[in-house]
Amino acid sequence: MGKGDRIQFFIPFAAKPKQSCEFGRHGGYPKRGVTENAHLLATYALQFRPKTPIPKGVPVRLELAFRYAWREKDAKLTSLVRRWKYTRPDCDNLAKQVTDVLQHLQFFEDDQQIAALIVRKEWATEPGVFVSVSQLEDIEEALNDA
């Protein structure tokens, strides 16, 4: 994946956040559905995996748009423009699940490379997550082009 290249795809599924573990008598374990959600996400994302990951030392821009199905009480709004979802789950917990899967699939070598992370939550007719991964330009170069 070279400079200026962008990988974009939409995964139609109900996103669940990656949250801390639950603890029981036998230690900690992931919350229900988190592991299955990661497997489903990986299954869809696998077909978009680049031939080579963005190498370490190269900054990454990751954009995530989590879309949730309209609530029944808001059904009359579905014909209107998209609306922000500002209730649970938290954006950071949603993003962590996706970044972990993308790193595991070698979209980039390390999630610490993500220098620009844009996360949105919105109500929409089709639930899922839109993912966009690209290399960032040098800051000076980007500012000169602006």
Beta strands, then each sheet from edge to edge (+ up, - down):
strand 1: 6-11
strand 2: 22-24
strand 3: 27-29
strand 4: 60-69
strand 5: 83-84
strand 6: 114-124
strand 7: 128-135
sheet 1: 1+ 7- 4+ 6+ 5-
sheet 2: 2+ 3-
end
